[in-house]
Amino acid sequence: MALKPLVMPKEIEIDKEVVTDNIGRFTLSPLERGFGVTLGNSLRRLLLSSIQGAAITRVRIGDIVQEFSTIDGVHEDVVEIILNLKKVRVKLLTDGPSTLYLNVKGKKEYCAEDIEKNPDVVIANPEQKILTVTKTKVNFQVEMTVEAGRGYVPSEMFKHSDIPVG
């Protein structure tokens, strides 16, 4: 039995009505059955892994020495605070890292808009809740480092011996 050769695309069409700086529609034809989904997923993963962006990469919360701690007078535990900080969307306007501070003083719900203003960083979602203080005599500072990067970077890449625990 002779094997049939794979059907290879003979035509690549660009839809010029849809093309902008951020959007493009391309049509490849003909393709073998199932190849469109495979090519589409591969292209999507490639593009998503190549997107540049900025995020909070390090957090230091007062005198806390480990992420499984709780803070007296704060409704959320440290893990939940860190997860809330991961949801804060930032845009870094400089090439190097930048530091943000959240001064927690008194009973209130703290959101991303309560982070001290920094000319190097724009917060895209200031309504993002970070933590809720339930007692009046709570006073500590959250220090955050914002860095730019591309794709996913494992946490092991950020381990530095000169950075104290906390």
CNS distance restraints for C-alpha pairs under 8 A (distance, minus, plus):
assign (resid   6 and name CA) (resid  32 and name CA) 6.91 0.50 0.50
assign (resid   7 and name CA) (resid  30 and name CA) 6.85 0.50 0.50
assign (resid   7 and name CA) (resid  31 and name CA) 5.88 0.50 0.50
assign (resid   7 and name CA) (resid  32 and name CA) 5.62 0.50 0.50
assign (resid   8 and name CA) (resid  29 and name CA) 7.93 0.50 0.50
assign (resid   8 and name CA) (resid  30 and name CA) 6.64 0.50 0.50
assign (resid   8 and name CA) (resid  31 and name CA) 6.12 0.50 0.50
assign (resid   8 and name CA) (resid  32 and name CA) 7.59 0.50 0.50
assign (resid   9 and name CA) (resid  28 and name CA) 5.92 0.50 0.50
assign (resid   9 and name CA) (resid  29 and name CA) 4.86 0.50 0.50
assign (resid   9 and name CA) (resid  30 and name CA) 4.93 0.50 0.50
assign (resid   9 and name CA) (resid  31 and name CA) 5.80 0.50 0.50
assign (resid  10 and name CA) (resid  28 and name CA) 7.59 0.50 0.50
assign (resid  10 and name CA) (resid  29 and name CA) 6.22 0.50 0.50
assign (resid  10 and name CA) (resid  30 and name CA) 6.65 0.50 0.50
assign (resid  11 and name CA) (resid  27 and name CA) 7.89 0.50 0.50
assign (resid  11 and name CA) (resid  28 and name CA) 5.81 0.50 0.50
assign (resid  11 and name CA) (resid  29 and name CA) 5.62 0.50 0.50
assign (resid  11 and name CA) (resid  30 and name CA) 7.53 0.50 0.50
assign (resid  12 and name CA) (resid  26 and name CA) 6.82 0.50 0.50
assign (resid  12 and name CA) (resid  27 and name CA) 5.60 0.50 0.50
assign (resid  12 and name CA) (resid  28 and name CA) 4.66 0.50 0.50
assign (resid  12 and name CA) (resid  29 and name CA) 6.83 0.50 0.50
assign (resid  13 and name CA) (resid  26 and name CA) 5.59 0.50 0.50
assign (resid  13 and name CA) (resid  27 and name CA) 4.96 0.50 0.50
assign (resid  13 and name CA) (resid  28 and name CA) 6.50 0.50 0.50
assign (resid  14 and name CA) (resid  24 and name CA) 7.65 0.50 0.50
assign (resid  14 and name CA) (resid  25 and name CA) 6.08 0.50 0.50
assign (resid  14 and name CA) (resid  26 and name CA) 4.69 0.50 0.50
assign (resid  14 and name CA) (resid  27 and name CA) 6.52 0.50 0.50
assign (resid  15 and name CA) (resid  19 and name CA) 6.65 0.50 0.50
assign (resid  15 and name CA) (resid  24 and name CA) 7.31 0.50 0.50
assign (resid  15 and name CA) (resid  25 and name CA) 5.49 0.50 0.50
assign (resid  15 and name CA) (resid  26 and name CA) 6.25 0.50 0.50
assign (resid  15 and name CA) (resid  27 and name CA) 7.91 0.50 0.50
assign (resid  16 and name CA) (resid  25 and name CA) 7.99 0.50 0.50
assign (resid  18 and name CA) (resid  23 and name CA) 6.86 0.50 0.50
assign (resid  18 and name CA) (resid  24 and name CA) 6.01 0.50 0.50
assign (resid  18 and name CA) (resid  25 and name CA) 6.37 0.50 0.50
assign (resid  19 and name CA) (resid  23 and name CA) 5.46 0.50 0.50
assign (resid  19 and name CA) (resid  24 and name CA) 4.42 0.50 0.50
assign (resid  19 and name CA) (resid  25 and name CA) 6.64 0.50 0.50
assign (resid  20 and name CA) (resid  24 and name CA) 6.45 0.50 0.50
assign (resid  31 and name CA) (resid  35 and name CA) 6.13 0.50 0.50
assign (resid  31 and name CA) (resid  36 and name CA) 6.76 0.50 0.50
assign (resid  32 and name CA) (resid  36 and name CA) 7.80 0.50 0.50
assign (resid  34 and name CA) (resid  38 and name CA) 6.62 0.50 0.50
assign (resid  35 and name CA) (resid  39 and name CA) 6.00 0.50 0.50
assign (resid  36 and name CA) (resid  40 and name CA) 5.93 0.50 0.50
assign (resid  37 and name CA) (resid  41 and name CA) 6.06 0.50 0.50
assign (resid  38 and name CA) (resid  42 and name CA) 6.20 0.50 0.50
assign (resid  39 and name CA) (resid  43 and name CA) 6.08 0.50 0.50
assign (resid  40 and name CA) (resid  44 and name CA) 6.07 0.50 0.50
assign (resid  41 and name CA) (resid  45 and name CA) 6.13 0.50 0.50
assign (resid  42 and name CA) (resid  46 and name CA) 6.14 0.50 0.50
assign (resid  43 and name CA) (resid  47 and name CA) 6.14 0.50 0.50
assign (resid  44 and name CA) (resid  48 and name CA) 6.09 0.50 0.50
assign (resid  45 and name CA) (resid  49 and name CA) 6.07 0.50 0.50
assign (resid  46 and name CA) (resid  50 and name CA) 6.36 0.50 0.50
assign (resid  47 and name CA) (resid  51 and name CA) 6.50 0.50 0.50
assign (resid  48 and name CA) (resid 151 and name CA) 6.99 0.50 0.50
assign (resid  49 and name CA) (resid 150 and name CA) 6.92 0.50 0.50
assign (resid  49 and name CA) (resid 151 and name CA) 4.24 0.50 0.50
assign (resid  49 and name CA) (resid 152 and name CA) 6.85 0.50 0.50
assign (resid  50 and name CA) (resid 150 and name CA) 5.86 0.50 0.50
assign (resid  50 and name CA) (resid 151 and name CA) 5.53 0.50 0.50
assign (resid  51 and name CA) (resid 150 and name CA) 5.69 0.50 0.50
assign (resid  51 and name CA) (resid 151 and name CA) 6.10 0.50 0.50
assign (resid  52 and name CA) (resid 148 and name CA) 7.23 0.50 0.50
assign (resid  52 and name CA) (resid 149 and name CA) 5.68 0.50 0.50
assign (resid  52 and name CA) (resid 150 and name CA) 4.37 0.50 0.50
assign (resid  52 and name CA) (resid 151 and name CA) 6.81 0.50 0.50
assign (resid  53 and name CA) (resid  91 and name CA) 7.22 0.50 0.50
assign (resid  53 and name CA) (resid 148 and name CA) 5.54 0.50 0.50
assign (resid  53 and name CA) (resid 149 and name CA) 5.68 0.50 0.50
assign (resid  53 and name CA) (resid 150 and name CA) 6.28 0.50 0.50
assign (resid  54 and name CA) (resid  89 and name CA) 7.98 0.50 0.50
assign (resid  54 and name CA) (resid  90 and name CA) 6.08 0.50 0.50
assign (resid  54 and name CA) (resid  91 and name CA) 5.82 0.50 0.50
assign (resid  54 and name CA) (resid  92 and name CA) 6.00 0.50 0.50
assign (resid  54 and name CA) (resid 146 and name CA) 6.65 0.50 0.50
assign (resid  54 and name CA) (resid 147 and name CA) 5.47 0.50 0.50
assign (resid  54 and name CA) (resid 148 and name CA) 4.05 0.50 0.50
assign (resid  54 and name CA) (resid 149 and name CA) 6.11 0.50 0.50
assign (resid  55 and name CA) (resid  86 and name CA) 7.50 0.50 0.50
assign (resid  55 and name CA) (resid  88 and name CA) 7.85 0.50 0.50
assign (resid  55 and name CA) (resid  89 and name CA) 6.82 0.50 0.50
assign (resid  55 and name CA) (resid  90 and name CA) 6.02 0.50 0.50
assign (resid  55 and name CA) (resid  91 and name CA) 7.81 0.50 0.50
assign (resid  55 and name CA) (resid 146 and name CA) 5.46 0.50 0.50
assign (resid  55 and name CA) (resid 147 and name CA) 5.88 0.50 0.50
assign (resid  55 and name CA) (resid 148 and name CA) 6.57 0.50 0.50
assign (resid  56 and name CA) (resid  85 and name CA) 7.26 0.50 0.50
assign (resid  56 and name CA) (resid  86 and name CA) 6.64 0.50 0.50
assign (resid  56 and name CA) (resid  88 and name CA) 7.84 0.50 0.50
assign (resid  56 and name CA) (resid  90 and name CA) 7.81 0.50 0.50
assign (resid  56 and name CA) (resid 144 and name CA) 6.35 0.50 0.50
assign (resid  56 and name CA) (resid 145 and name CA) 5.58 0.50 0.50
assign (resid  56 and name CA) (resid 146 and name CA) 4.38 0.50 0.50
assign (resid  56 and name CA) (resid 147 and name CA) 6.53 0.50 0.50
assign (resid  57 and name CA) (resid 144 and name CA) 7.42 0.50 0.50
assign (resid  57 and name CA) (resid 145 and name CA) 5.74 0.50 0.50
assign (resid  57 and name CA) (resid 146 and name CA) 5.81 0.50 0.50
assign (resid  57 and name CA) (resid 147 and name CA) 6.40 0.50 0.50
assign (resid  58 and name CA) (resid 144 and name CA) 5.58 0.50 0.50
assign (resid  58 and name CA) (resid 145 and name CA) 5.07 0.50 0.50
assign (resid  58 and name CA) (resid 146 and name CA) 7.39 0.50 0.50
assign (resid  59 and name CA) (resid  82 and name CA) 7.57 0.50 0.50
assign (resid  59 and name CA) (resid 142 and name CA) 6.95 0.50 0.50
assign (resid  59 and name CA) (resid 143 and name CA) 5.69 0.50 0.50
assign (resid  59 and name CA) (resid 144 and name CA) 4.57 0.50 0.50
assign (resid  59 and name CA) (resid 145 and name CA) 6.60 0.50 0.50
assign (resid  59 and name CA) (resid 166 and name CA) 7.75 0.50 0.50
assign (resid  60 and name CA) (resid  64 and name CA) 7.62 0.50 0.50
assign (resid  60 and name CA) (resid 142 and name CA) 5.68 0.50 0.50
assign (resid  60 and name CA) (resid 143 and name CA) 5.01 0.50 0.50
assign (resid  60 and name CA) (resid 144 and name CA) 6.47 0.50 0.50
assign (resid  60 and name CA) (resid 166 and name CA) 5.28 0.50 0.50
assign (resid  61 and name CA) (resid 140 and name CA) 7.39 0.50 0.50
assign (resid  61 and name CA) (resid 141 and name CA) 6.11 0.50 0.50
assign (resid  61 and name CA) (resid 142 and name CA) 4.48 0.50 0.50
assign (resid  61 and name CA) (resid 143 and name CA) 6.41 0.50 0.50
assign (resid  61 and name CA) (resid 166 and name CA) 6.53 0.50 0.50
assign (resid  62 and name CA) (resid 140 and name CA) 5.21 0.50 0.50
assign (resid  62 and name CA) (resid 141 and name CA) 5.26 0.50 0.50
assign (resid  62 and name CA) (resid 142 and name CA) 6.19 0.50 0.50
assign (resid  62 and name CA) (resid 166 and name CA) 7.77 0.50 0.50
assign (resid  63 and name CA) (resid 166 and name CA) 6.83 0.50 0.50
assign (resid  64 and name CA) (resid  69 and name CA) 6.95 0.50 0.50
assign (resid  64 and name CA) (resid 166 and name CA) 5.30 0.50 0.50
assign (resid  65 and name CA) (resid  69 and name CA) 7.79 0.50 0.50
assign (resid  65 and name CA) (resid 165 and name CA) 5.84 0.50 0.50
assign (resid  65 and name CA) (resid 166 and name CA) 4.13 0.50 0.50
assign (resid  66 and name CA) (resid 165 and name CA) 7.37 0.50 0.50
assign (resid  66 and name CA) (resid 166 and name CA) 5.92 0.50 0.50
assign (resid  67 and name CA) (resid  78 and name CA) 5.46 0.50 0.50
assign (resid  67 and name CA) (resid  79 and name CA) 5.70 0.50 0.50
assign (resid  67 and name CA) (resid 166 and name CA) 7.83 0.50 0.50
assign (resid  68 and name CA) (resid  77 and name CA) 7.40 0.50 0.50
assign (resid  68 and name CA) (resid  78 and name CA) 6.21 0.50 0.50
assign (resid  68 and name CA) (resid  79 and name CA) 6.28 0.50 0.50
assign (resid  69 and name CA) (resid  77 and name CA) 6.56 0.50 0.50
assign (resid  69 and name CA) (resid  78 and name CA) 5.87 0.50 0.50
assign (resid  69 and name CA) (resid  79 and name CA) 7.98 0.50 0.50
assign (resid  70 and name CA) (resid  74 and name CA) 7.71 0.50 0.50
assign (resid  70 and name CA) (resid  76 and name CA) 7.57 0.50 0.50
assign (resid  70 and name CA) (resid  77 and name CA) 4.72 0.50 0.50
assign (resid  70 and name CA) (resid  78 and name CA) 5.86 0.50 0.50
assign (resid  71 and name CA) (resid  76 and name CA) 7.97 0.50 0.50
assign (resid  71 and name CA) (resid  77 and name CA) 6.61 0.50 0.50
assign (resid  71 and name CA) (resid  78 and name CA) 7.35 0.50 0.50
assign (resid  72 and name CA) (resid 138 and name CA) 7.72 0.50 0.50
assign (resid  73 and name CA) (resid 133 and name CA) 5.73 0.50 0.50
assign (resid  73 and name CA) (resid 134 and name CA) 5.18 0.50 0.50
assign (resid  73 and name CA) (resid 135 and name CA) 4.88 0.50 0.50
assign (resid  73 and name CA) (resid 136 and name CA) 7.96 0.50 0.50
assign (resid  73 and name CA) (resid 137 and name CA) 7.97 0.50 0.50
assign (resid  73 and name CA) (resid 138 and name CA) 6.32 0.50 0.50
assign (resid  74 and name CA) (resid 131 and name CA) 7.11 0.50 0.50
assign (resid  74 and name CA) (resid 132 and name CA) 5.79 0.50 0.50
assign (resid  74 and name CA) (resid 133 and name CA) 4.44 0.50 0.50
assign (resid  74 and name CA) (resid 134 and name CA) 5.75 0.50 0.50
assign (resid  74 and name CA) (resid 135 and name CA) 7.41 0.50 0.50
assign (resid  75 and name CA) (resid 131 and name CA) 7.12 0.50 0.50
assign (resid  75 and name CA) (resid 132 and name CA) 5.55 0.50 0.50
assign (resid  75 and name CA) (resid 133 and name CA) 6.17 0.50 0.50
assign (resid  75 and name CA) (resid 134 and name CA) 6.45 0.50 0.50
assign (resid  76 and name CA) (resid  80 and name CA) 5.79 0.50 0.50
assign (resid  76 and name CA) (resid  81 and name CA) 6.27 0.50 0.50
assign (resid  76 and name CA) (resid 131 and name CA) 6.15 0.50 0.50
assign (resid  76 and name CA) (resid 132 and name CA) 6.82 0.50 0.50
assign (resid  77 and name CA) (resid  81 and name CA) 6.37 0.50 0.50
assign (resid  78 and name CA) (resid  82 and name CA) 6.19 0.50 0.50
assign (resid  79 and name CA) (resid  83 and name CA) 6.24 0.50 0.50
assign (resid  80 and name CA) (resid  84 and name CA) 6.14 0.50 0.50
assign (resid  81 and name CA) (resid  85 and name CA) 6.22 0.50 0.50
assign (resid  81 and name CA) (resid 130 and name CA) 5.86 0.50 0.50
assign (resid  81 and name CA) (resid 131 and name CA) 6.06 0.50 0.50
assign (resid  82 and name CA) (resid  86 and name CA) 6.27 0.50 0.50
assign (resid  83 and name CA) (resid  87 and name CA) 6.74 0.50 0.50
assign (resid  84 and name CA) (resid  88 and name CA) 7.00 0.50 0.50
assign (resid  84 and name CA) (resid 128 and name CA) 7.58 0.50 0.50
assign (resid  84 and name CA) (resid 129 and name CA) 6.71 0.50 0.50
assign (resid  84 and name CA) (resid 130 and name CA) 5.20 0.50 0.50
assign (resid  84 and name CA) (resid 131 and name CA) 7.81 0.50 0.50
assign (resid  85 and name CA) (resid 130 and name CA) 6.17 0.50 0.50
assign (resid  87 and name CA) (resid 128 and name CA) 7.22 0.50 0.50
assign (resid  88 and name CA) (resid 112 and name CA) 6.79 0.50 0.50
assign (resid  88 and name CA) (resid 123 and name CA) 7.23 0.50 0.50
assign (resid  88 and name CA) (resid 124 and name CA) 7.60 0.50 0.50
assign (resid  88 and name CA) (resid 125 and name CA) 6.38 0.50 0.50
assign (resid  88 and name CA) (resid 126 and name CA) 7.77 0.50 0.50
assign (resid  88 and name CA) (resid 128 and name CA) 6.29 0.50 0.50
assign (resid  89 and name CA) (resid 123 and name CA) 5.93 0.50 0.50
assign (resid  89 and name CA) (resid 124 and name CA) 5.32 0.50 0.50
assign (resid  89 and name CA) (resid 125 and name CA) 5.95 0.50 0.50
assign (resid  90 and name CA) (resid 121 and name CA) 6.58 0.50 0.50
assign (resid  90 and name CA) (resid 122 and name CA) 5.60 0.50 0.50
assign (resid  90 and name CA) (resid 123 and name CA) 4.60 0.50 0.50
assign (resid  90 and name CA) (resid 124 and name CA) 5.71 0.50 0.50
assign (resid  90 and name CA) (resid 125 and name CA) 7.96 0.50 0.50
assign (resid  90 and name CA) (resid 146 and name CA) 7.97 0.50 0.50
assign (resid  91 and name CA) (resid 121 and name CA) 5.66 0.50 0.50
assign (resid  91 and name CA) (resid 122 and name CA) 5.05 0.50 0.50
assign (resid  91 and name CA) (resid 123 and name CA) 6.50 0.50 0.50
assign (resid  91 and name CA) (resid 124 and name CA) 7.27 0.50 0.50
assign (resid  92 and name CA) (resid  98 and name CA) 7.81 0.50 0.50
assign (resid  92 and name CA) (resid 120 and name CA) 6.00 0.50 0.50
assign (resid  92 and name CA) (resid 121 and name CA) 4.79 0.50 0.50
assign (resid  92 and name CA) (resid 122 and name CA) 6.63 0.50 0.50
assign (resid  92 and name CA) (resid 146 and name CA) 7.34 0.50 0.50
assign (resid  92 and name CA) (resid 147 and name CA) 7.27 0.50 0.50
assign (resid  92 and name CA) (resid 148 and name CA) 6.77 0.50 0.50
assign (resid  93 and name CA) (resid 120 and name CA) 4.99 0.50 0.50
assign (resid  93 and name CA) (resid 121 and name CA) 5.91 0.50 0.50
assign (resid  93 and name CA) (resid 122 and name CA) 7.67 0.50 0.50
assign (resid  94 and name CA) (resid  98 and name CA) 7.99 0.50 0.50
assign (resid  94 and name CA) (resid 120 and name CA) 5.97 0.50 0.50
assign (resid  95 and name CA) (resid 148 and name CA) 7.62 0.50 0.50
assign (resid  96 and name CA) (resid 147 and name CA) 6.90 0.50 0.50
assign (resid  96 and name CA) (resid 148 and name CA) 7.67 0.50 0.50
assign (resid  97 and name CA) (resid 145 and name CA) 6.65 0.50 0.50
assign (resid  97 and name CA) (resid 146 and name CA) 5.57 0.50 0.50
assign (resid  97 and name CA) (resid 147 and name CA) 4.63 0.50 0.50
assign (resid  97 and name CA) (resid 148 and name CA) 7.20 0.50 0.50
assign (resid  98 and name CA) (resid 120 and name CA) 6.88 0.50 0.50
assign (resid  98 and name CA) (resid 121 and name CA) 7.47 0.50 0.50
assign (resid  98 and name CA) (resid 145 and name CA) 5.75 0.50 0.50
assign (resid  98 and name CA) (resid 146 and name CA) 5.22 0.50 0.50
assign (resid  98 and name CA) (resid 147 and name CA) 6.71 0.50 0.50
assign (resid  99 and name CA) (resid 143 and name CA) 6.97 0.50 0.50
assign (resid  99 and name CA) (resid 144 and name CA) 5.61 0.50 0.50
assign (resid  99 and name CA) (resid 145 and name CA) 4.57 0.50 0.50
assign (resid  99 and name CA) (resid 146 and name CA) 6.13 0.50 0.50
assign (resid 100 and name CA) (resid 115 and name CA) 6.87 0.50 0.50
assign (resid 100 and name CA) (resid 116 and name CA) 6.60 0.50 0.50
assign (resid 100 and name CA) (resid 117 and name CA) 7.80 0.50 0.50
assign (resid 100 and name CA) (resid 118 and name CA) 6.85 0.50 0.50
assign (resid 100 and name CA) (resid 143 and name CA) 5.89 0.50 0.50
assign (resid 100 and name CA) (resid 144 and name CA) 5.02 0.50 0.50
assign (resid 100 and name CA) (resid 145 and name CA) 6.29 0.50 0.50
assign (resid 100 and name CA) (resid 146 and name CA) 7.43 0.50 0.50
assign (resid 101 and name CA) (resid 115 and name CA) 5.78 0.50 0.50
assign (resid 101 and name CA) (resid 116 and name CA) 5.58 0.50 0.50
assign (resid 101 and name CA) (resid 141 and name CA) 6.83 0.50 0.50
assign (resid 101 and name CA) (resid 142 and name CA) 5.64 0.50 0.50
assign (resid 101 and name CA) (resid 143 and name CA) 4.73 0.50 0.50
assign (resid 101 and name CA) (resid 144 and name CA) 6.23 0.50 0.50
assign (resid 102 and name CA) (resid 114 and name CA) 6.58 0.50 0.50
assign (resid 102 and name CA) (resid 115 and name CA) 4.56 0.50 0.50
assign (resid 102 and name CA) (resid 116 and name CA) 6.03 0.50 0.50
assign (resid 102 and name CA) (resid 141 and name CA) 5.71 0.50 0.50
assign (resid 102 and name CA) (resid 142 and name CA) 4.99 0.50 0.50
assign (resid 102 and name CA) (resid 143 and name CA) 6.62 0.50 0.50
assign (resid 103 and name CA) (resid 115 and name CA) 7.40 0.50 0.50
assign (resid 103 and name CA) (resid 116 and name CA) 7.77 0.50 0.50
assign (resid 103 and name CA) (resid 139 and name CA) 7.65 0.50 0.50
assign (resid 103 and name CA) (resid 140 and name CA) 6.29 0.50 0.50
assign (resid 103 and name CA) (resid 141 and name CA) 4.60 0.50 0.50
assign (resid 103 and name CA) (resid 142 and name CA) 6.46 0.50 0.50
assign (resid 104 and name CA) (resid 110 and name CA) 7.75 0.50 0.50
assign (resid 104 and name CA) (resid 138 and name CA) 7.18 0.50 0.50
assign (resid 104 and name CA) (resid 139 and name CA) 5.46 0.50 0.50
assign (resid 104 and name CA) (resid 140 and name CA) 5.32 0.50 0.50
assign (resid 104 and name CA) (resid 141 and name CA) 5.79 0.50 0.50
assign (resid 104 and name CA) (resid 142 and name CA) 7.62 0.50 0.50
assign (resid 105 and name CA) (resid 136 and name CA) 7.74 0.50 0.50
assign (resid 105 and name CA) (resid 137 and name CA) 7.47 0.50 0.50
assign (resid 105 and name CA) (resid 138 and name CA) 5.74 0.50 0.50
assign (resid 105 and name CA) (resid 139 and name CA) 4.57 0.50 0.50
assign (resid 105 and name CA) (resid 140 and name CA) 6.82 0.50 0.50
assign (resid 106 and name CA) (resid 133 and name CA) 6.85 0.50 0.50
assign (resid 106 and name CA) (resid 135 and name CA) 6.78 0.50 0.50
assign (resid 106 and name CA) (resid 136 and name CA) 4.49 0.50 0.50
assign (resid 106 and name CA) (resid 137 and name CA) 5.89 0.50 0.50
assign (resid 106 and name CA) (resid 138 and name CA) 5.45 0.50 0.50
assign (resid 106 and name CA) (resid 139 and name CA) 6.69 0.50 0.50
assign (resid 107 and name CA) (resid 132 and name CA) 7.61 0.50 0.50
assign (resid 107 and name CA) (resid 133 and name CA) 4.83 0.50 0.50
assign (resid 107 and name CA) (resid 134 and name CA) 5.36 0.50 0.50
assign (resid 107 and name CA) (resid 135 and name CA) 5.31 0.50 0.50
assign (resid 107 and name CA) (resid 136 and name CA) 4.72 0.50 0.50
assign (resid 107 and name CA) (resid 137 and name CA) 7.73 0.50 0.50
assign (resid 107 and name CA) (resid 138 and name CA) 7.35 0.50 0.50
assign (resid 108 and name CA) (resid 132 and name CA) 5.93 0.50 0.50
assign (resid 108 and name CA) (resid 133 and name CA) 5.30 0.50 0.50
assign (resid 108 and name CA) (resid 134 and name CA) 6.97 0.50 0.50
assign (resid 109 and name CA) (resid 129 and name CA) 7.35 0.50 0.50
assign (resid 109 and name CA) (resid 130 and name CA) 7.79 0.50 0.50
assign (resid 109 and name CA) (resid 131 and name CA) 6.05 0.50 0.50
assign (resid 109 and name CA) (resid 132 and name CA) 4.26 0.50 0.50
assign (resid 109 and name CA) (resid 133 and name CA) 6.19 0.50 0.50
assign (resid 110 and name CA) (resid 114 and name CA) 6.16 0.50 0.50
assign (resid 110 and name CA) (resid 129 and name CA) 6.18 0.50 0.50
assign (resid 110 and name CA) (resid 130 and name CA) 5.68 0.50 0.50
assign (resid 110 and name CA) (resid 131 and name CA) 5.37 0.50 0.50
assign (resid 110 and name CA) (resid 132 and name CA) 5.98 0.50 0.50
assign (resid 110 and name CA) (resid 133 and name CA) 7.79 0.50 0.50
assign (resid 111 and name CA) (resid 115 and name CA) 7.56 0.50 0.50
assign (resid 111 and name CA) (resid 126 and name CA) 6.59 0.50 0.50
assign (resid 111 and name CA) (resid 127 and name CA) 5.79 0.50 0.50
assign (resid 111 and name CA) (resid 128 and name CA) 5.34 0.50 0.50
assign (resid 111 and name CA) (resid 129 and name CA) 4.23 0.50 0.50
assign (resid 111 and name CA) (resid 130 and name CA) 5.10 0.50 0.50
assign (resid 111 and name CA) (resid 131 and name CA) 7.10 0.50 0.50
assign (resid 112 and name CA) (resid 123 and name CA) 7.36 0.50 0.50
assign (resid 112 and name CA) (resid 125 and name CA) 7.11 0.50 0.50
assign (resid 112 and name CA) (resid 126 and name CA) 4.59 0.50 0.50
assign (resid 112 and name CA) (resid 127 and name CA) 6.07 0.50 0.50
assign (resid 112 and name CA) (resid 128 and name CA) 5.41 0.50 0.50
assign (resid 112 and name CA) (resid 129 and name CA) 6.45 0.50 0.50
assign (resid 112 and name CA) (resid 130 and name CA) 6.58 0.50 0.50
assign (resid 113 and name CA) (resid 123 and name CA) 7.73 0.50 0.50
assign (resid 113 and name CA) (resid 126 and name CA) 4.37 0.50 0.50
assign (resid 113 and name CA) (resid 127 and name CA) 6.43 0.50 0.50
assign (resid 113 and name CA) (resid 128 and name CA) 7.87 0.50 0.50
assign (resid 117 and name CA) (resid 121 and name CA) 7.94 0.50 0.50
assign (resid 118 and name CA) (resid 122 and name CA) 7.70 0.50 0.50
assign (resid 133 and name CA) (resid 138 and name CA) 7.26 0.50 0.50
assign (resid 153 and name CA) (resid 157 and name CA) 6.86 0.50 0.50
assign (resid 154 and name CA) (resid 158 and name CA) 7.73 0.50 0.50
assign (resid 155 and name CA) (resid 159 and name CA) 7.05 0.50 0.50
